[in-house]
Amino acid sequence: MKNKTEVGMPVEIVNKLATDGENSVELRLIIQNAAVLKGKRISGMLFLNDKELARISMKLHNTNISLIILCTCKKRHLVMVYRAKELEEHLRSKEVSDYLREFGYRRDDFISNLIRLHQRMNGFYNKMKEFPHEVGVFLGYPICDIKGFLENKGERYLHSGYWKIYGNLEETRKKFLSYDEAREIAIDEFLSGRELESIAC
């Protein structure tokens, strides 16, 4: 069994994050978004500065992973890491597109919907508007969990993991397990010397 720190992260990962300079952003991306890199999830997010964003963009250039800046605040970018084909298909589903229309998104217009999300996220982080909870839709959260979160003000959930679950408990917990497994695989690959672009499926 691998030695763990008090927060449960293997010691070798903490050491690599602390000492590996430029490469540490790649490991941070993997820790936070391995499920996206491994095709288990349509999208995820992380904060990057200019230099880190340029590095990750270069590394993922020839993969099926895309990046979009959702907002910029205090010299850091909130970046969505996503699989364009899968995300576009998800946004076209009737339940999802009907829900998004309530917030001014267009049906079957992928690019304009990304722009709309950027505008709403930017508005929040620049302290002009309320948080756009529909971002959960773009991250693949089930609609029932987004609505449940809002109706219950973040309380009375069935389980909390990658997000708070309000319905379909067992199905969603299985997803969480698959995300955990993807992270373990991706971290092991990175620590064994594989390049980020080859880790991304």
C-alpha positions as CSV (number, residue, x, y, z in Angstrom):
1,M,0.0,0.0,0.0
2,K,1.3,3.4,-0.9
3,N,2.3,5.8,1.9
4,K,-0.3,8.6,2.3
5,T,-0.2,12.1,3.6
6,E,-2.7,13.3,6.2
7,V,-5.1,14.4,3.3
8,G,-4.9,11.0,1.8
9,M,-2.7,11.8,-1.2
10,P,0.2,9.5,-1.9
11,V,3.5,11.0,-0.7
12,E,5.2,10.7,-4.1
13,I,2.5,12.8,-5.7
14,V,2.8,15.5,-3.1
15,N,6.6,15.5,-3.5
16,K,6.3,15.7,-7.3
17,L,3.8,18.6,-7.0
18,A,6.2,20.4,-4.7
19,T,9.4,19.9,-6.6
20,D,8.7,19.3,-10.3
21,G,8.3,22.9,-11.4
22,E,6.6,23.2,-14.8
23,N,5.5,19.6,-14.9
24,S,3.5,20.1,-11.7
25,V,0.7,21.7,-13.6
26,E,0.3,18.5,-15.7
27,L,0.0,16.4,-12.5
28,R,-2.5,18.9,-11.1
29,L,-4.6,18.6,-14.3
30,I,-4.5,14.8,-14.0
31,I,-5.5,14.9,-10.3
32,Q,-8.5,17.1,-11.0
33,N,-9.5,15.9,-14.5
34,A,-8.3,12.4,-15.1
35,A,-11.8,11.2,-15.8
36,V,-12.0,13.7,-18.7
37,L,-8.6,12.6,-20.0
38,K,-9.6,9.0,-19.8
39,G,-13.0,9.4,-21.5
40,K,-15.1,8.7,-18.4
41,R,-16.4,12.2,-18.1
42,I,-17.3,14.9,-20.6
43,S,-15.7,17.9,-18.9
44,G,-14.1,19.3,-15.8
45,M,-12.5,22.5,-14.6
46,L,-9.3,23.9,-13.0
47,F,-7.6,27.2,-12.5
48,L,-4.5,28.0,-14.6
49,N,-2.3,31.1,-14.9
50,D,-1.1,32.3,-18.4
51,K,2.0,30.1,-18.4
52,E,0.2,27.0,-17.2
53,L,-2.6,27.5,-19.8
54,A,0.0,27.8,-22.6
55,R,1.7,24.6,-21.5
56,I,-1.4,22.6,-21.1
57,S,-2.8,23.9,-24.5
58,M,0.4,22.8,-26.2
59,K,0.4,19.4,-24.5
60,L,-3.3,18.6,-25.4
61,H,-3.1,20.1,-28.9
62,N,-3.2,16.8,-30.7
63,T,-5.7,15.0,-28.4
64,N,-9.5,14.9,-28.3
65,I,-9.4,17.3,-25.3
66,S,-10.4,21.0,-25.7
67,L,-10.0,24.0,-23.4
68,I,-12.1,27.1,-23.0
69,I,-11.5,30.0,-20.6
70,L,-14.8,30.4,-18.6
71,C,-13.5,33.5,-16.7
72,T,-10.4,35.4,-15.6
73,C,-10.0,36.7,-12.1
74,K,-6.8,37.9,-10.3
75,K,-4.5,36.8,-13.1
76,R,-5.9,33.2,-13.1
77,H,-8.2,31.6,-15.6
78,L,-11.0,29.2,-14.7
79,V,-10.6,26.7,-17.6
80,M,-13.1,24.1,-18.7
81,V,-11.4,20.9,-20.0
82,Y,-13.8,19.1,-22.2
83,R,-14.5,16.5,-24.9
84,A,-16.2,18.6,-27.6
85,K,-18.1,15.8,-29.4
86,E,-19.4,14.2,-26.3
87,L,-20.3,17.6,-24.7
88,E,-22.1,18.8,-27.8
89,E,-24.1,15.6,-27.9
90,H,-25.0,15.9,-24.2
91,L,-26.2,19.5,-24.6
92,R,-28.4,18.4,-27.5
93,S,-30.4,15.9,-25.3
94,K,-34.0,17.2,-24.8
95,E,-33.9,17.3,-21.0
96,V,-30.6,19.2,-21.0
97,S,-31.5,21.6,-23.8
98,D,-34.9,22.3,-22.3
99,Y,-33.3,23.2,-19.0
100,L,-30.6,25.4,-20.5
101,R,-33.2,27.4,-22.5
102,E,-34.5,28.7,-19.1
103,F,-31.2,30.5,-18.8
104,G,-31.0,32.0,-22.3
105,Y,-29.1,29.2,-24.0
106,R,-29.9,28.1,-27.6
107,R,-30.9,24.7,-28.7
108,D,-28.4,23.0,-31.1
109,D,-25.9,25.9,-31.1
110,F,-22.8,24.5,-29.3
111,I,-20.5,27.4,-29.8
112,S,-22.9,30.1,-28.8
113,N,-23.8,28.1,-25.7
114,L,-20.1,28.0,-24.7
115,I,-19.9,31.8,-25.2
116,R,-23.1,32.2,-23.1
117,L,-21.6,30.1,-20.3
118,H,-18.4,32.2,-20.5
119,Q,-20.4,35.4,-20.2
120,R,-22.4,34.1,-17.2
121,M,-19.3,32.7,-15.4
122,N,-17.4,35.9,-16.1
123,G,-20.3,38.0,-14.7
124,F,-20.3,36.0,-11.5
125,Y,-16.5,36.1,-10.9
126,N,-16.5,39.9,-11.6
127,K,-19.2,40.2,-8.9
128,M,-21.9,41.4,-11.2
129,K,-24.3,38.4,-11.1
130,E,-25.4,35.3,-9.2
131,F,-23.5,32.1,-9.7
132,P,-24.7,30.3,-12.9
133,H,-25.6,26.9,-11.5
134,E,-26.3,25.6,-15.0
135,V,-22.5,25.2,-15.3
136,G,-23.2,21.8,-13.7
137,V,-25.0,20.8,-16.9
138,F,-21.8,21.5,-18.9
139,L,-19.9,19.4,-16.3
140,G,-22.2,16.4,-16.8
141,Y,-24.1,16.7,-13.5
142,P,-27.6,15.1,-13.8
143,I,-30.4,17.6,-14.0
144,C,-32.0,16.1,-10.9
145,D,-28.9,16.9,-8.8
146,I,-28.7,20.4,-10.1
147,K,-32.3,21.1,-9.3
148,G,-32.0,19.2,-6.0
149,F,-29.1,21.4,-4.9
150,L,-31.0,24.6,-5.7
151,E,-34.2,23.5,-4.1
152,N,-32.5,22.3,-0.9
153,K,-29.9,25.1,-0.8
154,G,-27.1,22.5,-0.9
155,E,-28.5,20.6,2.1
156,R,-30.3,17.2,2.5
157,Y,-28.3,15.4,-0.2
158,L,-28.0,11.6,-0.4
159,H,-24.2,11.6,-0.9
160,S,-21.5,14.0,-1.6
161,G,-18.5,13.3,-3.9
162,Y,-17.7,15.0,-7.2
163,W,-21.0,16.8,-6.7
164,K,-23.9,16.4,-4.3
165,I,-26.4,13.6,-5.2
166,Y,-30.1,14.1,-4.9
167,G,-31.4,11.3,-7.1
168,N,-30.2,8.1,-8.8
169,L,-27.8,7.4,-5.9
170,E,-26.3,4.1,-6.9
171,E,-25.9,5.0,-10.6
172,T,-24.1,8.2,-9.8
173,R,-21.9,6.6,-7.1
174,K,-20.8,4.1,-9.8
175,K,-19.8,7.0,-11.9
176,F,-17.8,8.5,-9.0
177,L,-15.9,5.1,-8.6
178,S,-15.1,5.1,-12.3
179,Y,-13.7,8.7,-12.0
180,D,-11.6,7.5,-9.0
181,E,-10.3,4.6,-11.0
182,A,-9.4,6.8,-14.0
183,R,-7.5,9.1,-11.7
184,E,-5.4,6.3,-10.2
185,I,-4.6,4.9,-13.6
186,A,-3.7,8.4,-15.0
187,I,-1.5,9.2,-12.0
188,D,0.3,5.9,-12.2
189,E,1.0,6.5,-15.9
190,F,2.3,10.0,-15.3
191,L,4.6,8.9,-12.4
192,S,5.9,6.1,-14.6
193,G,7.0,8.7,-17.2
194,R,4.2,8.8,-19.8
195,E,3.6,12.2,-21.5
196,L,0.3,14.0,-20.9
197,E,-0.7,13.7,-24.5
198,S,-0.4,9.9,-24.4
199,I,-2.3,9.7,-21.1
200,A,-5.3,11.4,-22.7
201,C,-7.3,8.7,-24.5
